[in-house]
Amino acid sequence: MADFAAHLNQRQSLSRPSFFELVAQDGVETTMRRAFEYFLKQIANYQPENYGWLLHYCDEVYALFSCLLQYHCIYQYEASLAENFYGMKRVSATRHKGKSGILSQRMISDVQRRLSMFFLVSIIA
């Protein structure tokens, strides 16, 4: 029965994310941070003399890790890690010329990428 009407929702899901996808996207960052902290604790417990400092600087190490990960995702997929995981993509609200000189509304500019990076890393981390 659900397969019969599945096409009715398809157009809506391609244009905008649902409320549940947005809520789930917020949960990815907190889950990733907890998993990273657990990973650091396991490494520090394995060899405390070599890796014990990781627990002391856990926030800074996570900020660096998050910065590298978000940088890759923003520049490769034009979305944060959580947005890319749920199939979302950032789009520009204004038109600008792309690298080929053609007006494009879909791509985000370099300034928007840098601002996205700043807010993702500074607020989340």
C-alpha positions in Angstrom: 0.0 0.0 0.0 2.8 2.4 0.9 4.6 1.6 -2.4 1.6 2.7 -4.3 1.7 6.3 -3.0 5.5 6.7 -2.5 5.8 8.9 -5.6 3.5 11.5 -4.1 6.1 12.6 -1.6 9.1 12.3 -3.9 9.1 15.9 -5.4 8.8 17.5 -1.9 11.7 15.5 -0.5 14.0 16.6 -3.3 13.5 20.3 -2.9 13.6 20.8 0.9 14.6 18.6 3.9 11.9 17.4 6.2 11.7 18.4 9.9 12.9 15.0 11.0 16.0 15.3 8.8 16.9 18.7 10.3 16.5 17.3 13.9 18.5 14.2 13.1 21.2 16.4 11.5 21.7 18.3 14.8 22.1 15.0 16.6 25.0 13.8 14.4 27.4 16.5 15.7 26.8 15.6 19.4 27.0 11.9 18.7 30.3 12.4 16.7 31.8 14.5 19.6 30.9 11.8 22.2 32.3 9.1 20.0 35.5 11.1 19.4 35.9 11.6 23.2 35.4 7.9 23.8 38.0 7.1 21.2 40.5 9.5 22.9 39.9 7.9 26.3 40.6 4.4 24.8 43.8 5.6 23.3 44.9 7.3 26.5 44.1 4.2 28.5 46.1 2.0 26.1 49.3 4.0 26.5 48.9 6.8 29.1 52.5 7.9 29.0 52.4 8.6 25.3 48.8 9.6 24.7 47.6 10.9 28.2 47.9 14.5 27.0 45.0 13.9 24.6 42.5 13.8 27.4 43.9 17.0 28.8 43.5 18.8 25.4 40.3 16.9 24.3 38.4 20.1 23.3 41.3 21.4 21.2 42.0 18.1 19.5 38.3 17.8 18.7 38.2 21.3 17.3 41.1 20.5 15.0 39.6 17.2 13.9 36.2 18.9 13.3 37.9 21.7 11.4 39.7 19.3 9.0 36.6 17.1 8.6 34.2 20.1 7.9 36.7 21.7 5.6 36.8 18.5 3.5 33.0 18.2 3.4 32.3 21.9 2.6 34.8 22.1 -0.2 34.1 18.6 -1.6 30.3 18.3 -1.2 29.2 21.9 -0.4 27.6 20.7 2.8 28.7 20.0 6.3 29.3 16.4 7.4 25.8 16.0 8.9 24.1 17.7 5.9 25.9 15.5 3.5 25.0 12.4 5.5 21.3 13.2 5.2 21.6 14.2 1.5 21.3 17.9 2.1 23.3 20.6 0.2 23.9 24.3 0.8 22.8 26.6 -2.0 23.3 30.3 -2.5 20.4 32.7 -2.2 22.1 35.1 -4.6 23.3 34.5 -8.1 27.0 34.8 -8.8 29.5 33.8 -11.5 31.1 30.4 -11.1 34.6 29.5 -12.1 33.5 29.1 -15.8 32.0 32.6 -15.9 28.4 31.3 -16.1 25.8 32.6 -13.6 24.9 30.0 -11.2 22.4 30.0 -8.3 23.2 26.6 -6.9 26.9 26.9 -6.0 28.1 28.7 -2.9 30.8 31.2 -3.1 34.2 31.0 -1.5 33.2 33.7 1.1 30.1 31.6 2.0 32.3 28.5 2.3 34.7 30.3 4.7 31.8 31.7 6.8 30.3 28.3 6.9 33.6 26.8 8.1 33.9 29.5 10.7 30.4 29.0 12.2 30.5 25.2 12.0 33.8 24.9 13.8 33.5 27.8 16.3 29.9 27.0 17.4 30.0 23.2 17.3 33.4 22.7 18.8 
